[in-house]
Amino acid sequence: MEFDAGGTLLRVIIVPELQPHAFTILGWNVEDIAATIRQLNAKGVYCEKYDFMDQDELGVWDSPGGSKVAWFKDPDGNVLSLTQ
């Protein structure tokens, strides 16, 4: 199926076997990453914490370029991200 997501084409397919990958498959740019994460936490969604990254208590990593990034998983184990 194809969807028009505000001018961006989004394709969704059914796969015979799900193999979640270790990398981000979908991400969103947000205005306030901390507020967005707190809203997700209130719904039972928590960010991943990685031993090899310096993340804050919410799971936010400050990239060298100044972006703030956090990752979480969907119910199927796919890695999703937020960036501010």
PADOGU-26592 format. One record per residue (C-alpha): residue in three letters; x, y, z. Coordinates in steps of 0.02 Angstrom, whole numbers. Each point is the difference from the previous one (the first is absolute). Layout:
! PADOGU-26592
+---------+--------+--------+--------+
: residuo :     c1 :     c2 :     c3 :
+---------+--------+--------+--------+
:     ALA :      X :      Y :      Z :
...
+---------+--------+--------+--------+
END
This chain:
! PADOGU-26592
+---------+--------+--------+--------+
: residuo :     c1 :     c2 :     c3 :
+---------+--------+--------+--------+
:     MET :      0 :      0 :      0 :
:     GLU :     56 :    177 :    -30 :
:     PHE :    -49 :    150 :    105 :
:     ASP :     24 :    187 :    -23 :
:     ALA :     76 :     53 :    166 :
:     GLY :     -7 :    189 :    -19 :
:     GLY :     81 :     -5 :   -170 :
:     THR :    119 :   -142 :     40 :
:     LEU :    -34 :   -170 :    -77 :
:     LEU :    -12 :   -137 :    132 :
:     ARG :     -2 :   -180 :    -60 :
:     VAL :    -59 :   -140 :    115 :
:     ILE :     19 :   -183 :    -45 :
:     ILE :    -38 :   -166 :     82 :
:     VAL :    152 :   -112 :     18 :
:     PRO :     -8 :   -188 :     24 :
:     GLU :    127 :      4 :    142 :
:     LEU :     51 :    148 :    106 :
:     GLN :    186 :     27 :     28 :
:     PRO :     23 :    159 :    103 :
:     HIS :    166 :     86 :    -36 :
:     ALA :    118 :     81 :    124 :
:     PHE :     -6 :    166 :    -91 :
:     THR :   -133 :    137 :     -6 :
:     ILE :   -136 :    -35 :   -129 :
:     LEU :   -108 :    154 :     30 :
:     GLY :     25 :    164 :     91 :
:     TRP :    -86 :    163 :     41 :
:     ASN :     65 :    176 :     23 :
:     VAL :    -78 :     77 :    156 :
:     GLU :      3 :    174 :     76 :
:     ASP :     29 :    -56 :    180 :
:     ILE :     76 :   -173 :     16 :
:     ALA :    -12 :     -6 :    191 :
:     ALA :   -185 :     44 :      0 :
:     THR :    -34 :   -126 :   -139 :
:     ILE :     91 :   -138 :     95 :
:     ARG :    -97 :     40 :    159 :
:     GLN :   -163 :    -15 :    -99 :
:     LEU :     58 :   -169 :    -67 :
:     ASN :     53 :    -55 :    175 :
:     ALA :   -175 :     40 :     64 :
:     LYS :    -65 :   -125 :   -129 :
:     GLY :    125 :   -135 :     50 :
:     VAL :    129 :     33 :   -138 :
:     TYR :    179 :     22 :     59 :
:     CYS :    159 :     43 :    -94 :
:     GLU :    140 :   -123 :    -25 :
:     LYS :    160 :     24 :     99 :
:     TYR :    162 :    -54 :    -83 :
:     ASP :    159 :    -38 :     98 :
:     PHE :    110 :     75 :   -136 :
:     MET :    -86 :    172 :      2 :
:     ASP :     -7 :    140 :    127 :
:     GLN :   -189 :     24 :     20 :
:     ASP :    -96 :     97 :    131 :
:     GLU :   -132 :    -73 :    117 :
:     LEU :   -133 :      6 :   -139 :
:     GLY :    113 :    -88 :   -124 :
:     VAL :     47 :    156 :    -99 :
:     TRP :    171 :      7 :    -84 :
:     ASP :     79 :    168 :    -48 :
:     SER :     80 :    -24 :   -170 :
:     PRO :    163 :     89 :    -45 :
:     GLY :   -100 :    108 :   -123 :
:     GLY :   -116 :     62 :    138 :
:     SER :   -153 :   -107 :    -36 :
:     LYS :    -84 :    -92 :    142 :
:     VAL :    -49 :   -179 :    -46 :
:     ALA :    -92 :   -140 :     90 :
:     TRP :    -54 :   -173 :    -55 :
:     PHE :   -144 :   -113 :     48 :
:     LYS :    -75 :   -160 :    -68 :
:     ASP :   -172 :    -34 :    -71 :
:     PRO :    -97 :   -155 :     57 :
:     ASP :     85 :   -104 :   -136 :
:     GLY :    175 :     49 :     57 :
:     ASN :     38 :    125 :   -139 :
:     VAL :    112 :    145 :     52 :
:     LEU :    -81 :    172 :    -16 :
:     SER :     77 :    169 :     40 :
:     LEU :    -37 :    177 :     54 :
:     THR :    115 :    146 :    -46 :
:     GLN :     -2 :    179 :     60 :
+---------+--------+--------+--------+
END
